[in-house]
Amino acid sequence: MNKILTVTVNYKTAELTIKCIESVARERELNAPGLEMCVVDNDSQDGSVEKIAAAVRENGWSDWVEVLPAGCNGGFSFGNNVAIRPALARPRDQQPDFIWLLNPDSEVEPGAALELIRFMQERPRVGMTTGLSYGLDDEIQTVAYRHFSPLTEFVGMSQIGVLERLMPFSNVVLPLGDEPSQAVWLSGASLMIRREVFDDTGLMDEDYFLYFEETDLCIQAGRAGWEMWYVPASRVMHVEGAATGFTLEEVAKPRRARYWFESRRRFFRKNYGLLVAMLADLGHLSGYMLWRLRRMLQNKPDLDPPFYLRDFVANSIFVAGFGLGRSKLAIPQSPERLAGRA
């Protein structure tokens, strides 16, 4: 029987987290009796710990669900590590075989964990898998990706469709089909990780606050020889953005949070080196300037975040510095600063 540790990091989304646990409970009963779950609360200070703990008691989940207050909000990697660290400190035969990162705004369909693990058991070099993710409108979400590069930065920001058609490899998003496919990195909304991966990568990098942390983990694992795969037989409903506690209807054009820029800069500098990080910033900036020119000439609607150009330049490697940097911040309370977390 496989031992699975499901880790969910909550921040002010107690009701969503309880629904997530309910869906995991069904999967445990049907397909994964060796599953345990740890819900880490990133210092919500809104009664989340009490609400979730009460639901665990009332539903009889106490023998397999643990609720852990983190004590502070150190970000996504920090919150996950609060659960992963003690699990990996157990004697080897008591450690989980798989660690399943699951967003609190996700609900898993029956078989979601089973299909991911079945795929990994048949392929011993597969270190991480994710499944098909869809929203409330049933729209399929992007979950599998190629390497970032200066070219993907330029093409992605310029929004010139003909370039993507001529150079499909320039699009960081992998097209998804009905069959499993290998990727460079995967979304962290539902991410199954083989325990042995952490032997090679260490824990998640806590110098990311939000964004790029699962990307970083996949890159590190890939360099250690592990494979990442998309397995569509596993299905998860994911309410994108709900974990931040606001929707885009509430903030039509939110300003991009500073920690996104900091995480992006750290990711490129750490994983690709100084030269590529500089070229990536130049590609991003030139692509964005070309898009702004096209938008103006073609009278396209302005849907960009406010002050994006100013914020990007201020947080670029040329202005903010050549070091790795860090993005360990307390999560801001205003929706303008919370923009965009999926």
C-alpha positions as CSV (number, residue, x, y, z in Angstrom):
1,M,0.0,0.0,0.0
2,N,1.4,3.3,-1.1
3,K,1.8,6.0,1.6
4,I,0.8,9.4,0.3
5,L,1.1,12.7,2.1
6,T,-1.2,15.3,0.7
7,V,-0.1,18.9,1.6
8,T,-2.5,21.9,1.3
9,V,-1.4,25.4,2.3
10,N,-4.3,27.6,3.4
11,Y,-4.4,31.3,3.6
12,K,-7.9,32.7,4.5
13,T,-9.7,30.1,2.4
14,A,-11.1,27.8,5.1
15,E,-14.4,26.9,3.3
16,L,-12.5,26.1,0.1
17,T,-10.0,24.0,2.1
18,I,-12.7,22.0,3.8
19,K,-14.2,21.2,0.3
20,C,-10.8,20.2,-0.8
21,I,-10.4,17.8,2.2
22,E,-13.9,16.4,1.4
23,S,-12.8,15.5,-2.1
24,V,-9.6,14.0,-0.9
25,A,-11.6,11.9,1.7
26,R,-13.5,10.4,-1.2
27,E,-10.3,9.5,-3.0
28,R,-8.8,8.0,0.1
29,E,-11.9,5.9,0.7
30,L,-12.1,4.6,-2.9
31,N,-8.5,4.4,-4.0
32,A,-5.9,5.4,-1.5
33,P,-6.3,4.0,2.0
34,G,-2.7,4.9,2.8
35,L,-3.3,8.6,2.3
36,E,-2.7,11.1,5.0
37,M,-3.2,14.9,4.7
38,C,-1.6,17.9,6.3
39,V,-3.2,21.3,6.1
40,V,-0.8,24.1,6.9
41,D,-2.3,27.4,7.8
42,N,0.0,30.3,6.8
43,D,-1.0,32.6,9.7
44,S,-4.5,33.5,8.3
45,Q,-5.6,35.1,11.6
46,D,-9.2,34.8,10.5
47,G,-10.2,31.7,12.4
48,S,-9.2,29.4,9.6
49,V,-7.4,27.0,11.9
50,E,-10.4,26.6,14.2
51,K,-12.8,26.2,11.3
52,I,-10.8,23.6,9.5
53,A,-9.9,21.7,12.8
54,A,-13.6,21.7,13.7
55,A,-14.6,20.2,10.3
56,V,-11.9,17.6,10.7
57,R,-13.3,16.5,14.1
58,E,-16.9,16.6,13.0
59,N,-16.4,14.5,9.9
60,G,-14.2,11.9,11.6
61,W,-11.1,12.8,9.6
62,S,-8.8,13.2,12.6
63,D,-7.0,9.9,12.1
64,W,-5.6,11.0,8.7
65,V,-5.8,14.8,8.6
66,E,-3.6,17.1,10.6
67,V,-4.0,20.9,10.8
68,L,-0.7,22.8,11.4
69,P,-0.5,26.5,12.1
70,A,2.7,27.8,10.5
71,G,3.1,30.7,12.9
72,C,3.9,33.2,10.1
73,N,3.2,33.6,6.5
74,G,6.5,32.7,4.8
75,G,4.9,31.9,1.4
76,F,4.0,28.9,-0.6
77,S,7.3,27.0,-0.4
78,F,7.6,27.8,3.3
79,G,4.1,26.5,4.0
80,N,4.6,23.3,2.1
81,N,7.9,22.7,3.8
82,V,6.2,23.0,7.2
83,A,4.5,19.7,6.4
84,I,7.2,18.0,4.2
85,R,10.1,18.6,6.5
86,P,8.9,16.5,9.5
87,A,7.5,13.8,7.1
88,L,11.0,13.3,5.6
89,A,12.6,13.4,9.1
90,R,10.7,10.1,10.0
91,P,12.5,6.8,9.8
92,R,12.8,5.8,6.2
93,D,10.2,3.0,6.4
94,Q,7.7,5.5,7.8
95,Q,8.1,8.2,5.3
96,P,5.5,8.8,2.6
97,D,6.2,7.2,-0.8
98,F,4.6,10.2,-2.5
99,I,4.0,13.8,-1.6
100,W,0.9,15.4,-3.2
101,L,0.9,19.2,-3.3
102,L,-2.8,20.3,-3.7
103,N,-4.1,23.8,-3.8
104,P,-6.9,24.6,-1.3
105,D,-9.1,25.9,-4.2
106,S,-9.0,22.4,-5.8
107,E,-11.4,19.5,-5.7
108,V,-10.1,16.1,-6.9
109,E,-12.2,13.7,-8.9
110,P,-12.1,10.0,-7.9
111,G,-9.0,8.4,-9.2
112,A,-7.0,11.6,-9.3
113,A,-4.2,10.3,-7.0
114,L,-4.5,6.7,-8.2
115,E,-3.9,7.6,-11.8
116,L,-0.8,9.7,-11.1
117,I,0.7,7.1,-8.8
118,R,-0.1,4.2,-11.2
119,F,1.7,6.1,-14.0
120,M,4.8,6.8,-11.8
121,Q,5.0,3.2,-10.6
122,E,5.2,2.0,-14.2
123,R,8.0,4.5,-14.9
124,P,10.7,4.7,-12.1
125,R,12.4,7.8,-13.5
126,V,9.2,9.9,-13.4
127,G,9.7,12.1,-10.4
128,M,6.6,14.4,-10.7
129,T,3.2,14.2,-12.4
130,T,0.2,16.5,-12.7
131,G,-3.2,15.8,-14.2
132,L,-5.9,17.6,-16.2
133,S,-7.1,20.7,-14.4
134,Y,-10.3,22.5,-15.3
135,G,-12.2,25.5,-13.9
136,L,-15.8,26.2,-12.9
137,D,-16.6,26.9,-16.6
138,D,-15.0,23.5,-17.6
139,E,-12.3,25.3,-19.5
140,I,-9.1,23.3,-19.5
141,Q,-6.2,25.0,-17.7
142,T,-2.6,25.0,-18.7
143,V,-0.5,22.9,-16.4
144,A,2.6,21.7,-18.4
145,Y,5.4,23.8,-19.8
146,R,8.6,24.0,-21.7
147,H,11.8,25.8,-20.6
148,F,11.8,29.5,-20.2
149,S,14.3,31.4,-22.4
150,P,14.9,34.9,-23.7
151,L,13.0,33.9,-26.8
152,T,9.9,32.6,-24.9
153,E,10.0,35.9,-23.0
154,F,10.0,38.0,-26.1
155,V,7.4,36.0,-28.0
156,G,5.1,35.7,-25.0
157,M,5.2,39.4,-24.3
158,S,4.9,40.6,-27.9
159,Q,1.7,38.6,-28.4
160,I,2.4,38.1,-32.1
161,G,0.6,35.0,-33.0
162,V,2.5,34.4,-36.3
163,L,5.7,34.0,-34.3
164,E,4.2,31.3,-32.2
165,R,2.9,29.5,-35.3
166,L,6.3,29.7,-37.0
167,M,8.2,28.8,-33.9
168,P,6.0,26.7,-31.7
169,F,8.9,26.0,-29.3
170,S,8.9,29.7,-28.5
171,N,5.7,29.2,-26.5
172,V,6.4,28.1,-23.0
173,V,3.0,26.5,-22.7
174,L,2.8,22.9,-23.9
175,P,-0.3,21.9,-25.9
176,L,-2.2,19.3,-24.0
177,G,-3.7,16.2,-25.6
178,D,-5.6,13.1,-24.5
179,E,-2.4,11.1,-23.9
180,P,0.3,11.6,-21.3
181,S,3.1,14.0,-22.3
182,Q,6.5,14.9,-20.9
183,A,7.2,18.5,-19.8
184,V,10.0,20.5,-18.4
185,W,7.9,21.8,-15.5
186,L,4.4,21.4,-14.1
187,S,1.8,23.5,-12.3
188,G,1.8,23.2,-8.5
189,A,-2.0,23.2,-8.1
190,S,-2.0,19.3,-8.1
191,L,1.6,18.0,-8.1
192,M,2.5,14.4,-7.2
193,I,6.1,14.1,-6.2
194,R,8.1,10.9,-5.6
195,R,9.7,11.0,-2.2
196,E,13.2,10.3,-3.6
197,V,13.1,13.5,-5.6
198,F,13.7,15.5,-2.4
199,D,16.8,13.4,-1.8
200,D,18.3,15.1,-4.9
201,T,16.7,18.6,-4.7
202,G,16.3,19.2,-1.0
203,L,13.1,21.0,0.2
204,M,11.3,23.7,-1.7
205,D,13.2,27.0,-2.0
206,E,11.8,29.3,0.7
207,D,13.4,32.4,-0.8
208,Y,10.4,32.4,-3.2
209,F,7.4,33.9,-1.6
210,L,4.9,33.2,-4.4
211,Y,5.3,32.2,-8.0
212,F,8.1,30.2,-9.7
213,E,8.7,27.9,-6.7
214,E,7.3,24.7,-8.3
215,T,9.0,25.7,-11.6
216,D,12.3,25.9,-9.7
217,L,11.7,22.5,-8.0
218,C,10.9,20.9,-11.4
219,I,14.1,22.4,-13.0
220,Q,16.2,21.1,-10.1
221,A,14.6,17.7,-10.3
222,G,15.1,17.5,-14.1
223,R,18.8,18.3,-13.8
224,A,19.0,15.4,-11.3
225,G,17.6,13.0,-14.0
226,W,13.9,13.0,-13.0
227,E,11.1,13.3,-15.6
228,M,8.0,15.4,-15.3
229,W,4.8,14.2,-17.0
230,Y,1.2,15.4,-17.6
231,V,-1.3,12.5,-17.0
232,P,-4.8,13.5,-18.2
233,A,-6.5,10.5,-16.6
234,S,-6.1,12.4,-13.3
235,R,-8.7,15.2,-13.1
236,V,-8.9,18.1,-10.7
237,M,-11.3,21.0,-10.6
238,H,-9.3,24.2,-9.8
239,V,-10.9,27.6,-9.1
240,E,-8.0,29.7,-10.3
241,G,-7.4,32.8,-8.2
242,A,-9.7,31.8,-5.3
243,A,-6.8,31.0,-2.9
244,T,-5.9,34.7,-2.9
245,G,-9.4,35.7,-1.5
246,F,-10.4,38.0,-4.4
247,T,-11.4,37.8,-8.0
248,L,-10.6,39.9,-11.1
249,E,-14.2,41.2,-11.0
250,E,-13.3,42.9,-7.7
251,V,-10.1,44.4,-9.2
252,A,-10.4,44.9,-12.9
253,K,-6.7,45.6,-13.6
254,P,-4.7,44.7,-10.5
255,R,-1.2,45.9,-10.2
256,R,1.4,43.1,-10.5
257,A,2.7,42.2,-7.0
258,R,6.3,43.0,-6.3
259,Y,7.0,39.5,-5.2
260,W,6.1,38.2,-8.7
261,F,9.0,40.3,-10.1
262,E,11.3,39.2,-7.3
263,S,10.5,35.5,-7.8
264,R,10.9,35.8,-11.6
265,R,14.3,37.5,-11.2
266,R,15.5,34.9,-8.7
267,F,14.3,32.0,-10.9
268,F,16.2,33.1,-14.0
269,R,19.3,34.1,-12.1
270,K,19.4,30.9,-10.1
271,N,18.5,28.4,-12.9
272,Y,20.0,29.9,-16.0
273,G,22.8,32.2,-14.9
274,L,23.5,35.9,-15.2
275,L,23.8,36.2,-19.0
276,V,20.5,34.4,-19.7
277,A,18.8,36.3,-16.9
278,M,19.9,39.6,-18.5
279,L,18.8,38.5,-22.0
280,A,15.5,37.3,-20.6
281,D,14.8,40.7,-19.1
282,L,15.7,42.3,-22.4
283,G,13.5,39.9,-24.3
284,H,10.6,40.5,-21.9
285,L,11.0,44.3,-22.1
286,S,11.4,44.5,-25.9
287,G,8.5,42.2,-26.4
288,Y,6.3,44.2,-24.1
289,M,7.3,47.5,-25.8
290,L,6.4,46.0,-29.2
291,W,3.1,44.9,-27.8
292,R,2.3,48.4,-26.4
293,L,3.2,49.9,-29.8
294,R,0.9,47.5,-31.6
295,R,-1.9,48.1,-29.0
296,M,-1.7,51.8,-29.6
297,L,-1.6,51.6,-33.5
298,Q,-4.3,49.0,-33.7
299,N,-6.5,50.6,-31.0
300,K,-6.6,47.4,-28.9
301,P,-8.0,47.5,-25.4
302,D,-5.5,48.2,-22.6
303,L,-5.7,45.1,-20.3
304,D,-2.2,45.3,-18.9
305,P,-1.6,45.7,-15.2
306,P,-1.2,49.4,-14.1
307,F,2.4,50.6,-14.0
308,Y,3.7,47.4,-15.5
309,L,6.5,48.9,-17.5
310,R,7.7,51.0,-14.5
311,D,7.5,48.0,-12.1
312,F,9.3,45.6,-14.5
313,V,12.2,48.0,-15.0
314,A,12.5,48.8,-11.3
315,N,12.6,45.0,-10.5
316,S,14.7,44.0,-13.5
317,I,18.2,42.5,-13.0
318,F,19.7,45.7,-14.3
319,V,18.2,47.9,-11.6
320,A,17.5,45.5,-8.7
321,G,20.9,43.8,-8.9
322,F,22.7,40.7,-10.2
323,G,22.4,38.6,-7.0
324,L,19.9,35.9,-6.4
325,G,17.8,38.0,-4.2
326,R,14.8,36.7,-2.2
327,S,11.1,37.4,-2.0
328,K,10.3,36.5,1.6
329,L,7.6,39.0,2.4
330,A,4.5,39.0,4.5
331,I,1.6,38.6,2.1
332,P,0.0,42.1,1.5
333,Q,-3.6,42.6,2.6
334,S,-4.8,44.8,-0.3
335,P,-6.2,43.1,-3.4
336,E,-4.0,45.4,-5.6
337,R,-0.9,43.7,-4.1
338,L,-2.4,40.2,-4.2
339,A,-2.9,40.1,-7.9
340,G,-2.8,37.0,-10.0
341,R,-2.0,34.0,-7.8
342,A,-3.4,30.9,-9.5
